[in-house]
């Protein structure tokens, strides 16, 4: 019996290990971000906070009022900072407004107008005893209404609006009871954000690696007449490809929930992101099992053809050429283009084995040598009684 190549079958382990590595690297990067570090506050402590916020005065019909001295004084006088939950905000310095050009992008449209920059500085502390309901708080920017008789609105373009009040969110803060949570909660928060984006980044990198591997295989491909017999044909790395696709889709779904709902503040965000991420496990297992049934190793020799779904010696089935009834290549075309090719090998027992171009490396050479050897041995073909 001719033994197959010592190459090991495809395993998902490198894919999983590198995914954990990418998640860990992204979590470390996110953990150091100010937005995550500043999103929690220890009960009874006080921290300094400052923001620079860009704004414009929208007059409607894509027109904007420039922020002159009068507008500057009006905004400084009437802008307030509001805190919610167990958070207490103390304004240390008056809000400063500096007229300047501000730019933002809405969809594909970029805009630049003469607006202003707000400089906000103060201290954030907690109430003496925050209840469980008050552990989630926010610091909100309340922009002033325009004076009566003026058709305009003062807008900020780099902050998200609070759904309940309509004010711009400067920061969402969670009040922590224990000092150890100052380390564990940012790690947990960074992990929530890291996993879906890491899944997408990792999937794209693996698809690029598989694409390069595919091109290398095509470069080294030979025609059937150039092959030395016996020759081993192996399946493509389809399991990893399926894992990368499903991982990307699950990561994208989790990222949508994180973008739409804050997973550390909103229960729906937690469940949505969590289920989207965890769904990759059963879906990947089911898809891999289905695909694995279509993966074959094959050995082509002058006197026989062998096939197996695993490269172990005991799993190979040896079929003499005289027991192969038909080799039928098939293809599907759409608008003149071939979108799928496969070959059906009919055995004398009635079994039909399908080898697809999508799943077999060097499919063209495999088909060529199979047809040539089958033609040479056609006169010896017999049909066995399957019963």
Backbone torsions as a table, in degrees:
resi	resn	phi	psi	omega
1	UNK	NA	126.8	177.8
2	UNK	-73.2	128.9	-177.7
3	UNK	-87.1	147.9	-179.9
4	UNK	-74.8	174.5	177.0
5	UNK	-59.7	143.8	179.3
6	UNK	-70.4	-1.6	179.6
7	UNK	-59.2	132.8	-177.4
8	UNK	-75.6	153.1	177.7
9	UNK	-66.4	160.5	-178.4
10	UNK	-62.5	136.6	177.0
11	UNK	-126.7	148.5	-178.5
12	UNK	-85.6	-7.3	-174.2
13	UNK	-58.3	-47.4	177.9
14	UNK	-59.2	-36.6	178.1
15	UNK	-62.6	-45.4	-178.4
16	UNK	-67.7	-44.4	-178.6
17	UNK	-63.4	-42.7	179.0
18	UNK	-68.8	-30.7	175.4
19	UNK	-63.7	-44.6	176.9
20	UNK	-60.3	-38.3	179.7
21	UNK	-64.5	-44.8	-179.9
22	UNK	-65.0	-40.5	177.6
23	UNK	-60.8	-44.5	-179.1
24	UNK	-63.8	-42.5	-180.0
25	UNK	-65.2	-42.0	-179.7
26	UNK	-69.6	-36.0	178.1
27	UNK	-64.4	-41.1	177.8
28	UNK	-61.3	-42.0	179.7
29	UNK	-65.5	-43.2	-179.0
30	UNK	-70.5	-33.2	-178.7
31	UNK	-59.4	-31.1	-177.5
32	UNK	-86.1	-3.8	-178.5
33	UNK	-70.2	136.2	179.9
34	UNK	-58.1	-35.7	-177.8
35	UNK	-62.5	-30.6	177.6
36	UNK	-83.4	-42.6	-179.8
37	UNK	-64.5	-33.0	-176.9
38	UNK	-90.2	4.3	-177.1
39	UNK	-89.2	4.8	176.8
40	UNK	-137.3	153.3	-177.1
41	UNK	-145.0	130.1	179.8
42	UNK	-73.1	137.2	-178.2
43	UNK	-55.1	126.3	177.8
44	UNK	88.4	-5.6	-178.4
45	UNK	-93.4	164.9	179.3
46	UNK	-130.1	133.8	179.8
47	UNK	-131.0	153.0	177.5
48	UNK	-87.9	136.1	178.9
49	UNK	-133.4	145.5	176.3
50	UNK	-148.8	148.7	-179.9
51	UNK	-140.7	151.2	170.4
52	UNK	-117.6	117.9	-173.3
53	UNK	-121.6	129.6	177.8
54	UNK	-92.8	141.1	179.1
55	UNK	-142.6	165.3	176.1
56	UNK	-142.7	165.5	179.1
57	UNK	-113.9	105.5	-174.9
58	UNK	-83.7	119.7	178.7
59	UNK	-97.7	3.7	-179.3
60	UNK	86.9	158.7	179.6
61	UNK	56.2	39.6	179.0
62	UNK	59.5	31.0	176.6
63	UNK	-117.0	146.8	-175.9
64	UNK	-135.4	139.3	173.7
65	UNK	-78.9	134.2	172.2
66	UNK	-70.0	145.4	179.6
67	UNK	-82.8	97.8	177.5
68	UNK	-92.4	-168.9	-176.8
69	UNK	-63.2	-38.5	-178.8
70	UNK	-66.0	-45.5	177.0
71	UNK	-64.2	-39.7	178.9
72	UNK	-57.0	-49.1	-178.5
73	UNK	-67.3	-37.0	-179.4
74	UNK	-65.6	-44.7	-179.2
75	UNK	-66.8	-43.2	179.4
76	UNK	-60.2	-37.8	-175.5
77	UNK	-76.1	-33.0	-170.0
78	UNK	-109.1	-3.3	177.0
79	UNK	-81.1	135.4	179.6
80	UNK	-130.8	157.7	175.7
81	UNK	-110.6	128.5	-176.8
82	UNK	-117.3	137.8	176.2
83	UNK	-115.4	148.5	-179.7
84	UNK	-126.2	169.1	179.4
85	UNK	66.6	-140.7	179.8
86	UNK	-91.1	15.6	-177.7
87	UNK	-94.0	137.8	176.9
88	UNK	-120.8	125.1	-179.3
89	UNK	-106.7	132.9	176.5
90	UNK	-121.0	118.0	180.0
91	UNK	-79.4	116.2	-176.7
92	UNK	-87.6	-41.6	-179.8
93	UNK	-122.7	149.3	177.3
94	UNK	-60.1	147.1	177.8
95	UNK	-66.1	128.9	-179.0
96	UNK	-104.1	134.3	178.1
97	UNK	-115.2	123.7	179.9
98	UNK	-117.1	111.8	177.0
99	UNK	-60.6	135.3	-179.7
100	UNK	-167.6	166.4	175.1
101	UNK	-75.0	132.7	178.4
102	UNK	-123.2	145.4	-178.7
103	UNK	-128.1	147.5	174.7
104	UNK	-154.8	169.0	-178.3
105	UNK	-130.1	127.9	176.8
106	UNK	-118.8	105.9	-173.1
107	UNK	67.0	-121.6	178.3
108	UNK	-100.1	2.1	-176.3
109	UNK	-97.9	122.3	176.9
110	UNK	-100.8	138.0	-178.6
111	UNK	-130.4	144.3	174.9
112	UNK	-137.2	123.5	-179.4
113	UNK	-137.2	170.1	176.3
114	UNK	-87.0	96.7	-179.7
115	UNK	-114.4	-132.4	-178.0
116	UNK	-158.8	166.7	175.6
117	UNK	-123.1	127.4	177.7
118	UNK	-92.3	135.0	174.4
119	UNK	-111.4	114.5	-175.6
120	UNK	-115.9	132.0	-177.4
121	UNK	-146.5	135.1	179.5
122	UNK	-176.1	-164.5	-178.5
123	UNK	-123.1	141.4	-179.9
124	UNK	-115.1	126.8	177.9
125	UNK	-137.5	-177.1	-179.3
126	UNK	-117.1	162.1	171.7
127	UNK	-66.3	162.5	-174.6
128	UNK	-60.8	-30.7	-179.8
129	UNK	-149.7	97.5	-177.6
130	UNK	-82.7	128.3	176.0
131	UNK	-75.1	172.8	179.6
132	UNK	-61.1	-35.1	179.5
133	UNK	-68.9	-26.3	-176.5
134	UNK	-94.4	3.8	-177.3
135	UNK	-68.9	-23.2	176.7
136	UNK	-101.4	119.6	-179.5
137	UNK	-135.0	170.7	-179.5
138	UNK	-141.0	154.3	170.3
139	UNK	-113.7	118.4	-171.8
140	UNK	-115.5	144.8	175.9
141	UNK	-98.9	116.9	-179.9
142	UNK	-103.2	99.7	-180.0
143	UNK	-76.0	149.1	-176.2
144	UNK	-75.3	153.9	169.5
145	UNK	-74.8	152.8	179.7
146	UNK	-74.2	156.6	179.7
147	UNK	-59.3	154.0	178.6
148	UNK	-57.8	139.3	178.6
149	UNK	91.1	-10.0	179.7
150	UNK	-102.8	121.9	178.5
151	UNK	-89.9	90.6	-179.0
152	UNK	-164.5	169.8	175.3
153	UNK	-145.2	141.8	-179.9
154	UNK	-91.9	123.0	-173.8
155	UNK	-122.1	149.7	169.2
156	UNK	-115.7	141.5	-171.0
157	UNK	-110.5	-4.0	-176.9
158	UNK	-118.9	14.7	178.7
159	UNK	-127.8	152.3	176.6
160	UNK	-89.3	142.8	-179.8
161	UNK	-87.1	143.5	176.1
162	UNK	-76.7	127.6	-174.7
163	UNK	-64.5	-32.6	-175.2
164	UNK	-77.8	-40.0	-173.3
165	UNK	-109.5	-20.6	-176.1
166	UNK	81.2	0.6	177.6
167	UNK	-82.7	158.0	179.7
168	UNK	-78.2	136.8	-178.0
169	UNK	-87.5	116.2	173.8
170	UNK	-82.2	-40.6	-179.6
171	UNK	-161.8	142.6	168.4
172	UNK	-103.5	133.8	-172.7
173	UNK	-130.0	136.3	172.8
174	UNK	-107.6	128.7	179.3
175	UNK	-85.1	125.4	-176.7
176	UNK	-102.7	142.5	-178.8
177	UNK	-88.1	-30.0	-175.2
178	UNK	-117.7	147.3	-179.3
179	UNK	-67.0	-31.3	-179.9
180	UNK	-64.0	-25.4	-179.8
181	UNK	-68.8	-17.7	176.7
182	UNK	-64.9	-21.2	177.2
183	UNK	-99.1	-47.1	-173.0
184	UNK	-70.8	-39.0	-177.0
185	UNK	-67.8	-44.4	175.1
186	UNK	-59.7	-36.1	176.9
187	UNK	-63.6	-44.4	179.3
188	UNK	-64.5	-41.6	180.0
189	UNK	-65.8	-43.8	178.6
190	UNK	-63.3	-35.7	178.6
191	UNK	-65.6	-41.6	178.5
192	UNK	-57.4	-44.6	-178.7
193	UNK	-76.5	-31.1	-173.9
194	UNK	-73.1	-40.1	-170.4
195	UNK	-58.2	-55.4	-176.6
196	UNK	-64.0	-40.0	-179.7
197	UNK	-70.7	-35.4	176.3
198	UNK	-64.9	-37.7	178.3
199	UNK	-61.9	-41.1	179.8
200	UNK	-70.0	-45.9	-180.0
201	UNK	-61.6	-46.1	-178.7
202	UNK	-63.0	-41.3	179.8
203	UNK	-63.6	-42.0	178.8
204	UNK	-63.4	-42.9	179.2
205	UNK	-62.3	-42.6	-180.0
206	UNK	-67.6	-37.5	177.2
207	UNK	-63.9	-36.2	176.3
208	UNK	-66.2	-41.5	178.1
209	UNK	-62.5	-44.7	179.9
210	UNK	-66.0	-34.9	178.4
211	UNK	-66.2	-43.6	176.9
212	UNK	-62.5	-42.2	178.7
213	UNK	-61.3	-40.1	179.0
214	UNK	-63.6	-43.6	179.6
215	UNK	-64.9	-37.3	177.6
216	UNK	-64.7	-39.3	178.0
217	UNK	-64.2	-40.3	-179.7
218	UNK	-67.3	-35.6	178.9
219	UNK	-64.2	-35.9	-176.2
220	UNK	-92.1	3.8	-177.7
221	UNK	-68.7	148.1	179.7
222	UNK	-122.9	161.7	172.5
223	UNK	-77.6	164.1	-178.4
224	UNK	-60.0	-34.8	-177.8
225	UNK	-73.2	-17.5	179.8
226	UNK	-87.8	-7.1	-175.5
227	UNK	-81.0	142.7	172.7
228	UNK	-94.3	133.3	-176.9
229	UNK	-100.5	145.3	-0.1
230	UNK	-73.4	151.5	-179.3
231	UNK	-128.0	138.4	-179.5
232	UNK	-102.0	127.4	173.3
233	UNK	-106.9	132.6	-178.3
234	UNK	-113.9	157.6	178.6
235	UNK	-75.3	158.0	175.9
236	UNK	-71.7	166.9	178.9
237	UNK	-83.0	65.9	-174.5
238	UNK	-77.2	-30.0	-177.8
239	UNK	-63.6	-45.0	178.8
240	UNK	-65.9	-37.2	179.0
241	UNK	-63.3	-43.4	177.3
242	UNK	-63.0	-43.3	178.3
243	UNK	-59.8	-39.4	-179.6
244	UNK	-67.3	-42.2	-179.5
245	UNK	-65.1	-47.9	-179.2
246	UNK	-66.4	-38.6	177.8
247	UNK	-61.2	-42.0	179.7
248	UNK	-64.2	-45.5	-178.4
249	UNK	-65.1	-41.7	178.5
250	UNK	-66.2	-41.0	177.2
251	UNK	-63.2	-39.9	179.2
252	UNK	-64.5	-40.7	177.8
253	UNK	-64.1	-42.1	177.1
254	UNK	-63.6	-38.4	179.0
255	UNK	-64.8	-34.9	178.0
256	UNK	-63.4	-43.4	178.4
257	UNK	-64.8	-39.5	179.0
258	UNK	-66.8	-38.4	178.6
259	UNK	-68.4	-38.3	-176.6
260	UNK	-82.9	-37.8	-178.4
261	UNK	-128.5	138.6	175.9
262	UNK	-74.8	111.4	-174.1
263	UNK	-66.3	-19.6	178.8
264	UNK	-89.8	-11.1	-178.8
265	UNK	-114.5	-24.5	-170.1
266	UNK	-120.3	125.8	-178.5
267	UNK	-64.9	-36.9	177.9
268	UNK	-62.6	-39.1	177.3
269	UNK	-63.2	-39.8	179.1
270	UNK	-64.5	-48.7	-179.0
271	UNK	-66.4	-43.5	-178.5
272	UNK	-63.4	-48.9	-180.0
273	UNK	-65.9	-41.7	-178.5
274	UNK	-63.7	-46.5	-179.7
275	UNK	-67.0	-36.8	178.6
276	UNK	-63.1	-40.9	-178.6
277	UNK	-72.3	-44.4	-177.8
278	UNK	-70.3	-22.5	-179.0
279	UNK	-63.1	-20.1	-178.5
280	UNK	-64.1	-28.3	-175.0
281	UNK	-69.3	-59.1	-179.8
282	UNK	-65.7	-36.4	-179.8
283	UNK	-64.1	-43.9	-179.9
284	UNK	-64.6	-40.2	-179.9
285	UNK	-63.8	-46.4	-179.2
286	UNK	-63.9	-47.0	-178.9
287	UNK	-63.0	-39.4	-179.8
288	UNK	-66.1	-39.1	179.2
289	UNK	-65.7	-40.6	178.7
290	UNK	-65.0	-45.3	-178.6
291	UNK	-67.2	-34.0	-176.0
292	UNK	-64.6	-27.0	178.6
293	UNK	-67.3	-20.4	-177.9
294	UNK	-98.6	-0.8	-177.8
295	UNK	-93.8	128.8	-179.9
296	UNK	-132.5	141.6	161.8
297	UNK	-90.9	149.7	179.5
298	UNK	-142.2	142.1	173.3
299	UNK	-120.7	125.5	178.6
300	UNK	-111.4	123.8	179.1
301	UNK	-132.7	171.8	-175.3
302	UNK	-66.1	-30.2	-175.3
303	UNK	-112.4	-5.3	-179.4
304	UNK	-159.9	167.1	175.0
305	UNK	-127.9	133.3	-179.1
306	UNK	-124.9	149.4	178.4
307	UNK	-144.0	156.3	-180.0
308	UNK	-164.0	155.1	176.0
309	UNK	-96.8	-1.0	174.8
310	UNK	-147.5	148.8	-173.5
311	UNK	-81.1	4.1	179.1
312	UNK	-66.8	148.4	-175.8
313	UNK	-58.8	-37.9	-174.4
314	UNK	-73.3	-16.3	-173.7
315	UNK	-91.8	-6.0	-175.8
316	UNK	-79.1	139.8	175.8
317	UNK	-113.7	119.4	-176.6
318	UNK	-95.0	128.2	-178.2
319	UNK	-125.8	113.0	174.3
320	UNK	-61.3	152.5	-177.6
321	UNK	-60.4	-31.4	-178.6
322	UNK	-67.9	-14.7	179.6
323	UNK	-98.8	7.0	174.9
324	UNK	-99.6	116.3	-174.7
325	UNK	-80.4	-44.9	-173.9
326	UNK	-151.1	144.7	170.9
327	UNK	-122.8	111.9	-171.2
328	UNK	-119.4	104.6	174.5
329	UNK	-76.5	140.4	-177.8
330	UNK	-136.8	149.4	176.5
331	UNK	-146.2	154.4	176.7
332	UNK	-115.2	130.4	-179.8
333	UNK	-116.2	144.1	174.0
334	UNK	-133.4	119.8	-177.6
335	UNK	53.1	40.7	176.4
336	UNK	83.4	-5.7	-179.3
337	UNK	-104.8	138.9	176.9
338	UNK	-79.5	122.3	179.9
339	UNK	-107.3	-14.1	179.0
340	UNK	-158.3	137.4	176.2
341	UNK	-131.7	144.4	172.6
342	UNK	-158.2	165.1	178.5
343	UNK	-128.3	136.0	179.0
344	UNK	-105.1	123.2	179.0
345	UNK	-104.9	110.6	-178.6
346	UNK	-94.4	123.1	-179.3
347	UNK	-91.8	163.2	-178.4
348	UNK	-65.6	-20.4	178.1
349	UNK	-79.8	-7.8	-177.6
350	UNK	100.0	-13.0	177.9
351	UNK	-68.0	144.2	177.4
352	UNK	-121.8	121.9	178.3
353	UNK	-106.6	130.8	-176.8
354	UNK	-108.8	128.0	177.2
355	UNK	-118.2	114.5	-174.1
356	UNK	-98.2	145.0	175.6
357	UNK	-60.5	-29.8	-179.1
358	UNK	-70.7	-22.2	-173.2
359	UNK	-113.4	-10.4	-174.7
360	UNK	-118.7	128.6	176.9
361	UNK	-72.0	139.3	-178.9
362	UNK	57.6	47.8	-178.4
363	UNK	-59.9	-42.1	-177.3
364	UNK	-59.8	-44.6	178.8
365	UNK	-66.3	-37.8	178.4
366	UNK	-61.0	-47.2	-179.2
367	UNK	-64.2	-41.9	-177.9
368	UNK	-63.2	-48.3	-177.3
369	UNK	-70.9	-33.3	177.1
370	UNK	-63.9	-46.4	179.7
371	UNK	-64.3	-39.8	-178.2
372	UNK	-65.7	-47.0	-178.1
373	UNK	-70.6	-34.8	178.1
374	UNK	-66.3	-38.4	177.9
375	UNK	-64.4	-40.9	179.4
376	UNK	-63.2	-34.0	-175.2
377	UNK	-105.1	15.2	-174.0
378	UNK	-60.4	-39.2	-176.7
379	UNK	-65.3	-20.1	-177.5
380	UNK	-93.2	-0.7	-174.0
381	UNK	-65.4	133.6	176.3
382	UNK	-127.7	154.1	175.8
383	UNK	-109.3	120.4	-177.3
384	UNK	-90.1	153.8	176.1
385	UNK	-77.5	113.6	-177.2
386	UNK	-67.0	-20.8	-179.7
387	UNK	-87.1	NA	NA
